[in-house]
Amino acid sequence: MNYLSLIQANLKYIIIICIMMILDTVTGFAKAFFIKNYQSSKARKCFSKILSYLALIFSCLAVELLLSYLDYTFHFTKYIIIAMVLVEFSSIAENFEVITGKNFITDTLKFVINKIKILFSKE
């Protein structure tokens, strides 16, 4: 297995975290404009976080590649990216709450629970 094939095998996860980082950045900027708190230091932190995430992803891919030479397979990168997605989702939800005043996670859970109740009440 080579490095490019590892990237290709994890491409959908890499794309998902990139989308989540973009959404987090956009909602973060929207939140800053909404509360009128523009700080270039926060923008720099955002870009350093993105670079850190990418460095971590490519480091995980390198570890997976090294492990593959030992005939050991562990989808380390996938699990790290899933953890990153959860962090980004939480950040997006916080930004959304500041902008709209509604808790995205709570509202989504209430919606899903109500739909499940309706589904089971029809039986």
Secondary structure as UniProt FT lines:
FT   HELIX           3..9
FT   HELIX           11..34
FT   TURN            35..36
FT   HELIX           40..69
FT   TURN            70..71
FT   HELIX           76..100
FT   HELIX           104..121
//
